[in-house]
Amino acid sequence: MSFGFEMTDIHLNVYTHFMKIGKKVELLKKDSRVCVEFSIFNDFPDKKYKGHGHDYRCVITKGKIRY
């Protein structure tokens, strides 16, 4: 899924693009609450990072979708 984001002083705004029709859109129209998860996994096989061969970061946030 294509997305972008913007940080303000008090909000994380996530911008996404998806179809205007379909099952997910119908569900979001009934209940606009969403949970978004971003994660990244970095593997460092040749050089340890902070004593580890890999690094995993994750952000989970809840909010509401607006059209």
N, C-alpha and C positions, 0 to 999 in steps of 0.2 A: 504494500500500500504506500502510495506517495504521501509524504507529510512534511510539514515544516513546523517550527515552533518559535515563540517569542517570550522572553522573560521580561516581566515588569517588576516593580517594587514588591507587589503582593500577589501576582498571578503568573501562572504558566499557561500560555495560550498555545494550543496545538491546532494546526491547520491541516486538514486532510481532504482528499478528493475521492469520492466514490459515486456510484450511480444514484440517480434521483428516484429510482423505483426498485422494488425488491423486498424480500423478507426482512432484511436487517433494517431497512428504512422504515418499514411498517412498525417494527418493534420499537425503534427509536422514537417514532411519533407517539407511541403509547406511553413510553417511559424514557425520558431524555437523560437519565443517569448513565454514566459510562465510567469504566476503569481502563486506564491506559498503562501499558508496561513497555519500557524501553530497556534493552539489555545489550551488552557487548562483552565478548569473550576474546581476550588476547592471549596468544600462545607464544612463549619465549623459549623455544627449545635450545638455542645456542647461548643465551644470556639470561641468567636469572633476574627476576624483577622482585625486589624486596624479599629475596630469599626463596621465591617460588618460580616455577616454570610456566605459570599462567596467571592471569588476572581476570576476574569477572566483576562487572559493575552492573547495577540494576536500579532503575527508578520506577516506582509505581505511584500513580496518582489517580484520584477520583474527581469527577466533576460532572458537568452537564454539557450536552451538545446543543449548539445553536445553529440554525440553518441560515 
